[in-house]
């Protein structure tokens, strides 16, 4: 009997060991899959926005910014298409209060989203309204970009959704400069006017819904009264960015610099983004992992699974 009990205990211990090992392997594989899925999604979101940075239709002249902002105002960079990229190296910049110290912040602006509405007839330069062929699908407060091959203007729509026009009245936040002789559209538009919605996104590492670090995105393009902050991807512990800069004007990248080293943001031709992602659960690995991240070996100290995702994106509207 004693021999039988001993053999049973040995067999039971073996079964428990096998079950525990299989369970841990399953949990690790699940964590790896989740991290990889999150990493790919985060890179895809950033890549699409970065490729479009600075898009302004066919307009090659300086954008006529009719918003009620001056270059020295804190909110002016949020809607400045002349400087479509801005970054902050290991500092919060304009990021919200849940910003995670020691991570980078990135601001991207473009007008690559077609509005879905078209202008009706000609629009004089002094017009306060842009008449439409159909009911507007652009909500009140949306920042609008209008352009043709020669001209381009930015203003905030003050007409309601489903109106038959876009209005650039002076109300709202930031609102528009009063539509008078000093604040006209850059030119009279004919039927070749294209209407886009401006996109202004701030990416940063903040605190997600579960309390874990996450890649966050702030959207300003519905006006400063309707700023939206959303969690894009959970488990993003760090974001580090370097910028490919043309230092001699030959439209080729000469050096990659951090945000605090960039002196002319209009010379940035590409952006290299590195993300450090972590598993949701701790105790996924036997010992704290050491990963190569942003040119350094990083050991977070816990036993989560970590993986690095890096991509380099050319800014299409600035490349030869």
BADO-151029 format. One record per residue (C-alpha): residue number from 1; x, y, z. Coordinates in nm, 3 decimals, padded with zeros to 5 digits. Example, Ala and Ser with C-alpha at 12.3 -4.5 7.8 and 13.67 -1.06 7.14 Angstrom:
2
- 1;01.230;-00.450;00.780
- 2;01.367;-00.106;00.714
END
This chain:
320
- 1;00.000;00.000;00.000
- 2;00.280;00.241;00.089
- 3;00.447;00.170;-00.244
- 4;00.121;00.234;-00.427
- 5;00.067;00.562;-00.242
- 6;00.422;00.672;-00.319
- 7;00.381;00.592;-00.690
- 8;00.049;00.776;-00.696
- 9;00.206;01.085;-00.540
- 10;00.491;01.077;-00.794
- 11;00.246;01.041;-01.082
- 12;00.024;01.318;-00.943
- 13;00.323;01.549;-00.899
- 14;00.429;01.478;-01.257
- 15;00.083;01.552;-01.389
- 16;00.066;01.877;-01.191
- 17;00.408;01.978;-01.323
- 18;00.304;01.903;-01.681
- 19;-00.023;02.091;-01.639
- 20;00.149;02.390;-01.481
- 21;00.412;02.401;-01.757
- 22;00.149;02.372;-02.030
- 23;-00.062;02.643;-01.870
- 24;00.235;02.878;-01.843
- 25;00.333;02.809;-02.204
- 26;-00.022;02.883;-02.317
- 27;-00.031;03.209;-02.119
- 28;00.307;03.315;-02.261
- 29;00.201;03.237;-02.619
- 30;-00.120;03.433;-02.565
- 31;00.076;03.728;-02.424
- 32;00.322;03.722;-02.716
- 33;00.036;03.717;-02.968
- 34;-00.139;04.007;-02.793
- 35;00.178;04.216;-02.780
- 36;00.253;04.152;-03.147
- 37;-00.102;04.239;-03.249
- 38;-00.092;04.562;-03.049
- 39;00.250;04.650;-03.187
- 40;00.143;04.605;-03.549
- 41;-00.172;04.809;-03.493
- 42;00.020;05.094;-03.327
- 43;00.277;05.106;-03.607
- 44;00.000;05.102;-03.872
- 45;-00.181;05.394;-03.709
- 46;00.134;05.604;-03.681
- 47;00.256;05.512;-04.030
- 48;-00.062;05.625;-04.206
- 49;-00.062;05.962;-04.032
- 50;00.311;06.018;-04.084
- 51;00.299;05.943;-04.456
- 52;00.027;06.204;-04.502
- 53;00.197;06.475;-04.292
- 54;00.179;06.813;-04.462
- 55;-00.062;06.702;-04.737
- 56;-00.239;07.008;-04.883
- 57;-00.390;06.888;-05.208
- 58;-00.226;07.044;-05.512
- 59;-00.147;07.374;-05.339
- 60;00.219;07.469;-05.338
- 61;00.191;07.822;-05.198
- 62;00.183;07.921;-04.832
- 63;-00.141;07.826;-04.658
- 64;-00.368;08.120;-04.577
- 65;-00.463;08.050;-04.214
- 66;-00.789;08.231;-04.133
- 67;-00.830;08.087;-03.783
- 68;-00.841;08.342;-03.503
- 69;-00.488;08.259;-03.392
- 70;-00.150;08.430;-03.418
- 71;00.187;08.255;-03.456
- 72;00.275;08.333;-03.094
- 73;-00.041;08.169;-02.952
- 74;-00.002;07.836;-02.774
- 75;-00.267;07.671;-02.993
- 76;-00.128;07.800;-03.325
- 77;00.103;07.498;-03.389
- 78;-00.196;07.264;-03.365
- 79;-00.331;07.397;-03.697
- 80;-00.013;07.510;-03.873
- 81;00.030;07.312;-04.195
- 82;00.351;07.498;-04.277
- 83;00.507;07.302;-03.990
- 84;00.329;06.970;-04.031
- 85;00.555;06.785;-03.785
- 86;00.646;06.883;-03.429
- 87;00.809;06.670;-03.163
- 88;00.922;06.675;-02.801
- 89;01.208;06.460;-02.677
- 90;01.136;06.301;-02.337
- 91;00.921;06.598;-02.236
- 92;00.543;06.645;-02.227
- 93;00.509;06.943;-02.459
- 94;00.132;06.995;-02.504
- 95;00.045;06.640;-02.385
- 96;-00.228;06.598;-02.119
- 97;-00.160;06.545;-01.748
- 98;-00.142;06.164;-01.771
- 99;00.173;06.187;-01.987
- 100;00.438;05.930;-01.885
- 101;00.770;06.109;-01.811
- 102;01.073;06.017;-02.019
- 103;00.878;05.935;-02.337
- 104;00.850;06.126;-02.664
- 105;00.553;06.324;-02.795
- 106;00.462;06.372;-03.163
- 107;00.225;06.618;-03.337
- 108;00.114;06.545;-03.696
- 109;-00.102;06.763;-03.922
- 110;-00.238;06.706;-04.273
- 111;-00.545;06.760;-04.490
- 112;-00.566;06.414;-04.645
- 113;-00.928;06.337;-04.554
- 114;-01.170;06.435;-04.829
- 115;-01.478;06.600;-04.683
- 116;-01.732;06.439;-04.914
- 117;-01.889;06.773;-05.013
- 118;-01.830;06.995;-05.318
- 119;-01.869;07.367;-05.372
- 120;-02.150;07.506;-05.584
- 121;-02.053;07.772;-05.836
- 122;-01.786;08.034;-05.778
- 123;-01.671;08.157;-05.438
- 124;-01.542;08.517;-05.424
- 125;-01.240;08.590;-05.206
- 126;-01.448;08.806;-04.972
- 127;-01.721;08.543;-04.927
- 128;-01.817;08.447;-04.573
- 129;-01.996;08.135;-04.702
- 130;-01.902;07.855;-04.939
- 131;-02.219;07.726;-05.101
- 132;-02.246;07.350;-05.147
- 133;-02.406;07.121;-05.405
- 134;-02.565;06.913;-05.130
- 135;-02.635;06.911;-04.758
- 136;-02.314;06.936;-04.559
- 137;-02.171;06.633;-04.382
- 138;-01.920;06.850;-04.196
- 139;-02.017;06.915;-03.831
- 140;-02.011;07.263;-03.682
- 141;-01.669;07.340;-03.538
- 142;-01.470;07.123;-03.781
- 143;-01.145;07.272;-03.911
- 144;-01.174;07.288;-04.291
- 145;-00.907;07.312;-04.560
- 146;-01.005;07.434;-04.909
- 147;-00.769;07.436;-05.205
- 148;-00.708;07.429;-05.577
- 149;-00.382;07.406;-05.769
- 150;-00.281;07.760;-05.675
- 151;-00.444;07.853;-05.344
- 152;-00.529;07.707;-05.004
- 153;-00.711;07.832;-04.693
- 154;-00.790;07.703;-04.343
- 155;-01.092;07.808;-04.136
- 156;-01.337;07.667;-03.880
- 157;-01.681;07.578;-04.011
- 158;-01.956;07.764;-03.823
- 159;-02.248;07.614;-04.018
- 160;-02.452;07.332;-03.869
- 161;-02.445;06.977;-03.996
- 162;-02.678;06.935;-04.299
- 163;-02.656;07.305;-04.388
- 164;-02.619;07.395;-04.757
- 165;-02.298;07.591;-04.699
- 166;-01.980;07.623;-04.496
- 167;-01.949;07.942;-04.295
- 168;-01.634;08.113;-04.168
- 169;-01.797;08.338;-03.910
- 170;-01.594;08.478;-03.622
- 171;-01.749;08.269;-03.340
- 172;-01.617;07.939;-03.207
- 173;-01.290;07.821;-03.056
- 174;-01.042;07.898;-03.199
- 175;-01.295;08.060;-03.433
- 176;-01.207;08.265;-03.739
- 177;-01.073;08.609;-03.798
- 178;-01.363;08.840;-03.893
- 179;-01.442;08.782;-04.265
- 180;-01.365;09.134;-04.384
- 181;-01.132;09.295;-04.640
- 182;-00.827;09.217;-04.425
- 183;-00.918;08.850;-04.380
- 184;-01.024;08.725;-04.722
- 185;-00.974;08.387;-04.883
- 186;-00.643;08.369;-05.068
- 187;-00.826;08.405;-05.402
- 188;-01.161;08.363;-05.571
- 189;-01.236;07.992;-05.621
- 190;-01.403;07.844;-05.926
- 191;-01.555;07.498;-05.962
- 192;-01.211;07.344;-05.907
- 193;-01.227;07.397;-05.529
- 194;-01.149;07.085;-05.324
- 195;-01.272;07.065;-04.964
- 196;-01.085;06.860;-04.703
- 197;-01.105;06.812;-04.329
- 198;-00.787;06.912;-04.149
- 199;-00.637;06.643;-03.926
- 200;-00.431;06.736;-03.620
- 201;-00.318;06.446;-03.399
- 202;-00.094;06.445;-03.091
- 203;00.053;06.104;-03.000
- 204;00.194;06.038;-02.654
- 205;00.233;05.767;-02.389
- 206;-00.025;05.807;-02.117
- 207;-00.235;05.599;-01.879
- 208;-00.494;05.367;-02.031
- 209;-00.829;05.255;-01.896
- 210;-00.672;04.969;-01.697
- 211;-00.405;05.191;-01.543
- 212;-00.133;05.046;-01.768
- 213;00.075;05.264;-02.003
- 214;-00.085;05.311;-02.345
- 215;-00.039;05.489;-02.675
- 216;-00.281;05.781;-02.664
- 217;-00.401;06.017;-02.936
- 218;-00.543;06.367;-02.895
- 219;-00.751;06.510;-03.183
- 220;-00.786;06.886;-03.221
- 221;-00.952;06.908;-03.562
- 222;-01.307;06.944;-03.429
- 223;-01.214;07.268;-03.255
- 224;-01.070;07.350;-02.915
- 225;-01.411;07.306;-02.751
- 226;-01.425;06.944;-02.870
- 227;-01.076;06.807;-02.805
- 228;-01.089;06.426;-02.803
- 229;-00.839;06.200;-02.625
- 230;-00.853;05.829;-02.702
- 231;-00.657;05.521;-02.606
- 232;-00.523;05.359;-02.923
- 233;-00.316;05.067;-02.792
- 234;-00.270;04.934;-02.440
- 235;00.063;04.816;-02.306
- 236;00.288;05.067;-02.488
- 237;00.549;05.146;-02.224
- 238;00.773;05.384;-02.418
- 239;00.793;05.571;-02.749
- 240;01.120;05.714;-02.878
- 241;01.147;05.906;-03.205
- 242;01.431;06.031;-03.422
- 243;01.391;06.255;-03.725
- 244;01.565;06.222;-04.060
- 245;01.680;06.577;-04.141
- 246;01.805;06.737;-04.462
- 247;02.080;06.967;-04.332
- 248;02.204;07.109;-04.664
- 249;01.889;07.158;-04.873
- 250;01.950;06.878;-05.124
- 251;01.626;06.696;-05.022
- 252;01.820;06.397;-04.890
- 253;01.848;06.281;-04.530
- 254;02.187;06.368;-04.383
- 255;02.135;06.282;-04.017
- 256;01.880;06.142;-03.771
- 257;01.822;06.367;-03.472
- 258;01.608;06.373;-03.159
- 259;01.341;06.642;-03.131
- 260;01.554;06.871;-02.915
- 261;01.826;06.867;-03.184
- 262;01.598;06.959;-03.478
- 263;01.630;07.329;-03.561
- 264;01.411;07.339;-03.874
- 265;01.106;07.113;-03.876
- 266;01.042;07.182;-04.244
- 267;01.367;06.996;-04.320
- 268;01.240;06.670;-04.163
- 269;01.198;06.413;-04.442
- 270;01.147;06.091;-04.245
- 271;01.066;05.977;-03.894
- 272;01.191;05.666;-03.712
- 273;00.955;05.547;-03.439
- 274;01.046;05.286;-03.177
- 275;00.780;05.147;-02.945
- 276;00.840;04.928;-02.639
- 277;00.538;04.711;-02.565
- 278;00.468;04.501;-02.258
- 279;00.231;04.213;-02.182
- 280;-00.077;04.288;-01.979
- 281;00.011;04.031;-01.711
- 282;00.323;04.001;-01.499
- 283;00.516;03.677;-01.435
- 284;00.513;03.576;-01.800
- 285;00.886;03.496;-01.813
- 286;01.124;03.330;-01.568
- 287;01.340;03.639;-01.510
- 288;01.325;04.011;-01.600
- 289;01.386;04.058;-01.972
- 290;01.657;04.278;-02.118
- 291;01.568;04.423;-02.457
- 292;01.761;04.642;-02.700
- 293;01.558;04.961;-02.732
- 294;01.653;05.292;-02.892
- 295;02.024;05.208;-02.889
- 296;02.034;05.094;-02.527
- 297;01.973;04.776;-02.330
- 298;01.663;04.819;-02.116
- 299;01.565;04.596;-01.822
- 300;01.224;04.703;-01.689
- 301;01.258;04.491;-01.374
- 302;00.929;04.299;-01.372
- 303;00.861;03.966;-01.539
- 304;00.633;04.081;-01.816
- 305;00.704;03.991;-02.176
- 306;00.849;04.282;-02.375
- 307;00.895;04.341;-02.747
- 308;01.027;04.632;-02.953
- 309;00.865;04.758;-03.273
- 310;01.054;05.002;-03.497
- 311;00.969;05.158;-03.832
- 312;01.104;05.439;-04.047
- 313;00.846;05.636;-04.245
- 314;00.921;05.878;-04.527
- 315;00.707;06.192;-04.540
- 316;00.572;06.158;-04.892
- 317;00.492;06.525;-04.940
- 318;00.854;06.624;-04.879
- 319;01.047;06.353;-05.060
- 320;01.179;06.406;-05.416
END
